[in-house]
Amino acid sequence: MSTRAKQRDARAISHHYDVSNEFYALFLDPLMVYTCAYYRNPDGKLEQAQQDKLDLVCRKLRLRPGETMLDIGCGWGSLAVWAAQHYGVRAHGVTLSRAQAEWAAARIQREGLTGRCLVEYRDWRDIPETARYDKIAAVGIIEHVGIPNYPAFFGRVRSLLSDGGLYLNHGIHHEFHWKPTSQTEFLLHHVFPNGDLSGFTQTVTEMERARWEVLDVENLRLHYARTCRHWVERLRGRADEARAIVGEQVYRTWLLYLTCSAVAFEGGSIGLYQVVVRKQWDRAGGAAPSTRESIYAER
């Protein structure tokens, strides 16, 4: 990946995520989770649903105390902090947003997790070639990778995993017969300058080409529709504060983008898929068979 491409990605991420931490805090939950929530209770609150999502990801990765976990594009560090606090892992998160990294670093220190959890302002492609992790997550990142870069992306993630390690890919994909619209152009121009959505089967095909074994797939489309509706309600409820922080244009742009997203998820033109894959290294062996029961059991 060229230096120019990395600079372009950094500018795109900064455009969207460095609007200001204060602005995002107006409509996100207290943990600052900016991805699809998981509503175990269909009428539940956003705060609980985001905690349940973080826990769902940790369970799907089958995290164990003492393991190492990489969170690619970690945002404000919510998953890394949750995994360190509740699953006893050593978590490493990287983000291309300085504002996010600074917020996460302050939280890690406040929570007493220094030495167990680290969030850095760093391009994940600059992680040393020798680094190895037991588990890796990329939550809401595939949308920014670019379809032509999928082979390099999935190959590089695989190289960072220990043999037999698990990787969870959480991302938005369009339905099979999707076509670009004026809404798509609006989002690319004003909200996500480097956004690039693929069909779900295209993504899984590239995973298999990179020699991943697909273990688990779940569509959380309606969960994301509800999440976006909650964000819209919360942002509208604090409209005056939002205008004071970012101005009328940004406030209206984000309100429209979140509303359009809710409608698209509800209508099914886009979906949210979590895919868990394993780094295969010896097809003659393998671990003992497992079930999904531990993922959904009460704690």
C-alpha positions, -999 to +999 in steps of 0.1 A: +000+000+000+015+033-011+022+063+012-003+083-009-030+057-003-024+058+034-026+096+034-058+095+015-074+070+040-062+091+069-079+122+054-111+103+048-112+090+083-104+124+098-132+139+077-158+117+093-145+109+128-127+141+138-158+162+137-153+164+175-157+139+204-182+163+220-205+161+189-205+123+188-211+121+226-244+139+220-260+108+204-238+078+211-239+058+243-215+065+272-190+040+259-189+058+225-197+028+204-203+039+168-214+006+153-245-016+152-259-024+186-273-058+196-308-057+210-314-088+231-346-069+241-362-056+210-375-026+230-343-021+249-322+010+255-292+019+233-268+018+263-276-019+271-277-029+235-242-016+229-228-034+259-245-065+246-229-060+212-194-057+227-200-088+247-213-107+216-181-099+197-160-111+226-180-143+229-178-150+192-140-146+194-140-169+223-117-146+242-097-161+272-077-145+299-041-138+289-048-138+251-038-110+229-064-092+208-061-066+180-090-042+172-084-027+137-100+007+134-110+007+171-128+040+172-129+053+208-116+020+221-148+006+234-142-030+223-106-030+234-115-017+268-144-040+272-123-071+263-095-061+287-120-054+316-144-083+312-123-110+294-088-104+308-071-101+274-043-078+265-060-056+239-044-034+213-065-010+193-054+012+164-073+041+147-066+068+121-085+094+141-064+115+165-094+126+184-105+090+190-071+079+201-067+108+226-102+101+241-094+064+244-060+069+260-076+091+286-103+065+293-077+037+296-058+056+322-090+066+340-101+029+341-067+017+354-060-004+323-026+009+314-004-021+305-035-043+297-050-021+270-034+002+244-051+024+218-028+041+193-031+066+165-016+043+138-024+029+104-030-008+111-008-016+080+021-002+099+019-028+127+052-047+126+054-077+104+065-098+134+035-090+155+011-119+163-023-119+180-045-147+192-077-129+181-085-100+158-116-079+152-124-053+126-158-037+134-171-013+108-138-012+089-144-032+057-165-003+044-133+018+042-109-008+028-119-006-009-130-036-028-099-039-050-079-040-017-097-070-002-071-096-011-043-076+005-065-067+035-076-103+043-041-116+036-025-091+059-050-098+087-043-135+084-005-129+087-011-111+120-029-140+135-014-170+153-022-204+138-057-214+146-066-178+156-100-163+150-109-131+131-143-113+133-153-091+104-183-068+112-194-048+082-221-033+060-228-050+026-253-042+000-279-067-013-272-086-044-291-064-069-282-031-053-274-001-076-259+033-068-284+061-062-284+099-054-283+089-017-251+069-024-235+099-040-245+122-011-229+098+014-197+095-006-193+132-011-204+145+023-200+117+048-177+088+038-152+100+011-136+065+009-168+044+014-170+013-008-196-014-002-195-049-017-221-077-018-218-101+010-210-131-011-182-112-028-166-105+006-168-141+017-154-153-015-123-131-010-120-145+026-120-180+012-094-171-014-072-158+014-075-193+030-098-185+058-122-211+072-157-195+076-171-206+110-201-184+117-223-158+099-250-136+113-270-108+097-278-080+122-296-057+096-326-049+117-304-043+148-286-016+128-319-001+117-329+003+153-295+016+163-296+044+136-332+053+147-319+057+183-290+078+171-314+101+151-337+105+181-308+114+204-292+138+180-326+156+173-331+158+211-298+177+214-301+198+182-292+231+198-260+217+214-251+200+181-254+232+162-233+250+187-205+225+184-204+218+146-227+243+130-260+239+111-246+222+079-228+194+097-257+188+121-282+185+092-257+164+071-253+139+100-290+138+107-298+131+071-271+104+068-283+086+099-319+088+088-311+075+053-291+047+069-320+036+091-343+036+061-318+016+040-314-011+067-351-013+073-358-017+036-330-043+031-309-026+004-280-029+028-273-054+056-249-058+085-230-091+087-207-105+114-185-132+100-161-153+122-133-170+104-104-192+115-068-192+103-063-227+090-028-242+092-032-280+094-063-296+079-052-330+092-058-318+128-082-294+144-098-285+178-127-302+194-161-294+178-180-265+195-215-251+194-230-216+195-245-222+229-218-205+248-223-173+227-259-169+237-259-183+273-268-161+302-238-148+322 
